[in-house]
Each structure stands twice: as C-alpha cells, then as structure tokens.
Amino acid sequence: MASSTASTLRGTALRLALSGVRRVPYVRVPAGIRYPLQRDGVRPVARLAQTRERGDVVRFASLLGTRVWLVTGHDVARTVLADSTSFANDVRGLIGRQERAPAERIGGLGMTDQPDHGRLRGLLTPSFTRRRLLDLQADVDRVVAAALDDMEAHGPEVDLVERFGFQVPFEVICDLLGMPDVDRAEFRQHGAARFDLRDAGAGIFDTAAGTRQFLIDLVASERRSPHLPDGLVSRLVADHGADFDDVELGGLADGVFLGGYETSASMLSLGTWVLLQHPASWRALREGDPVEVERIVDELLRFVCPVQMAFPRIARHEVAVGEQVVRAGDIVLVSLTGAGRDPARHVDPEAFDPTREPVATLAFGHGLHRCVGAELARMELRTALVGLARRFPDLSLACDPTDLRFTELAIVHGVERLPVRLG
C-alpha cells in the first residue's frame, strides 16, 4: 500500500486490490448437479432428499474423468469429515498450478493438510480459547447493543440483513482482528461474491484475491510500522512475523475474517426469519433459561445450516465410504444440509423443533477442519438473538414472504434482504 497509516485501509484499498486481479475462465456448474447448493427458502430442494433415498453416498458426477461422490447421511458425513488419514483437503492440483499472484492462490486452513494445517491453526487457537471467549463477551454485548440502537434509530421498518445480520458479526470480527475502519458495504458485497457460484464460481477466486490482498497488505503495513490496535493481526505479526511471511499471515487473517462474518451474517438473518414463524421459540428467547436458549441455537444451526457443503475431500487410497467403495483420487462432497436433515438421525427432520433430542451439529464441520471460531459464532448467535427478541418482542416481517430473495446457487446460503417491522 502507498501508506502505512490506518486511514488508507478503507474500501478504496479493497477496490485497488480487486482492480489488479487477473480474470481467468471458469467452468459453470452443470444444471443437473446444482441441487445440493439450492434451497426453497431455508429448506433443501426435494431432490436432495430423493438422492438420499438411493443411499447415504451416491455417485454424483464426473470431473475431467474423476469420479465425484455425494454424502447426505449424517453418520457417513461425520466419518468422512473426521478421517484425515484416508482423505486430503488440498485440492489445488485439481484447480491447476499455473503461475498466479500470491493473493490469487487458493488455500487457507480449509484446503490445507497436515503438517501445515496444524502449524497454521496453532497460530489461531490462542485467540479462541474459552478464557479468551469470556473476555470477548463484553465486546459482543457492546456490538449487539449498538446494532439494536441503530435499528431503532432507523425504524419503524428496517432491513434486518443490513442493520443487524451483517453488522453484528462484521463488527465483532473487525474488533477481534484489530482491523482499521473499513467500508462495510464494500466488504459485504465482495464477501457474498466469494461464495456465489452463479457466475461460474469466478467470485470464489477473483473476488477472494482482492479481499485476501487487502489483508496481506495490512500485515505488510503492520510489519513495517506497527500501528493497529491490539488484535489478532498485530499479535500474529509481533509473535510470528519472523517465522511466517506476509502471504501466510495475511491468508490466515483472511480466513478468520471471511469465516467470522459471512456465515454468521447468514445465520442471524435466516435464523430470525425462521424464529418469526415460530412464536413459542421467539418468546423462549426472551423468557427462557440458558438451556432453552442453547437448544434453540442448536436447532437453528441444524435447520438453517448456511454452509451447504464442506470443503471437498480427495481419497488418498481406496476406501469404503458407507456402502460404496471410493477409489484413490475420487472426490467426496459432504452435504452439510443433507446430513442435518437425515431422518436416520433426526425425528421429523423437516420440522423446526428445539425440544428434539439434540445431535452434535455438523454445521461447523467436524474433526481436524472444524471451524476454529465455532464457539465464538455460537456466542454471537445467543447474544444477538436474545438481545433482538428482548428489544423488539413484536418484531414482524414487513413484506410478503414470497417477495424475499434468497441466494440462488451459493456455498453459503443467505437472504438478500429481510424487511422487518420493529413493532
């Protein structure tokens, strides 16, 4: 960046980073295999359940001669996600290893295998310990209160996605990272694009390069002249700058940044929409004890599950997956939404029912690659939803439900706007 001062690290920097990204061609997702990433509101399309009737694991597609399998059963999904011996997460060989700028290279914890995964994840775990999360509770409380005040100031009708769903997790993750003031609208637009597969998946790589470059530049700026408030970025540079370069630390921060707000933003907005259709649960958020609140959060994670598909796994050797035999080099896709609605593990899985016997959620993944910020996300959901229900007990949808527009084809499912009346 031209300057190392925090004032330059705004939306302009992001636009400059994006302008330098080379556009490369991508293959569109064929219409016949899009259904695991499509929804009817928050419900998976019927074809996903129909696929499960053929078995927990089915032959799904072929990619350049490579067999692709789809897992929809809960128990098989849990087994695959936990098995880092039989399956690899590094799919960069499938994408191609042509020369690209550092920010354009895919990677991050989700696509990294051991020992690199453990080496990088170890840099983050101190920021997500139980003790650290207790310290963050006051920050989350402050951010939620500010967002609720903002909603009230802009009422009586507001877009909950903009004023609450996005604002809460975005501000929390900026505080956690020690980010400077940035253009929220700019990051919201490009964050969504990184999971959008409508334009042949170009946003996943092209837009990712721009936002990742922003964080790489931020690390480089902090290394040259420390100026950021105490946060994850400054601590990464201070404690590990001698052992890791700007690309590694910037990419790590980018993964925390994106994972810390985009999925939580979708979860808060979609979760609120579900709760408005279930008055008893809405009332329990206001009046219930912590156990009741926790069960509502658990059921929302299962029922909504905004992350629709786990990172692809590649079989290292021939291995049995459910009743199928997967060959070395085959790709295995785990449908998290499918696993969350598996009737073998969930009674009446299409119903929203916080009183059901809880089953460990796969919404954050499982095993070695489980989301490092999962407990922070749960804290945000508890605090934000309880705060929203108590401040606006008569909250209601301010449009015809048929007018709501949901993402059409995305790894992270969401709703574009959620007009609500504060009551």
Order of alpha helices (4+ residues) and beta strands (2+ residues): alpha-beta-beta-alpha-beta-beta-alpha-beta-alpha-alpha-alpha-beta-alpha-alpha-alpha-alpha-alpha-alpha-alpha-beta-beta-beta-beta-alpha-alpha-beta-beta
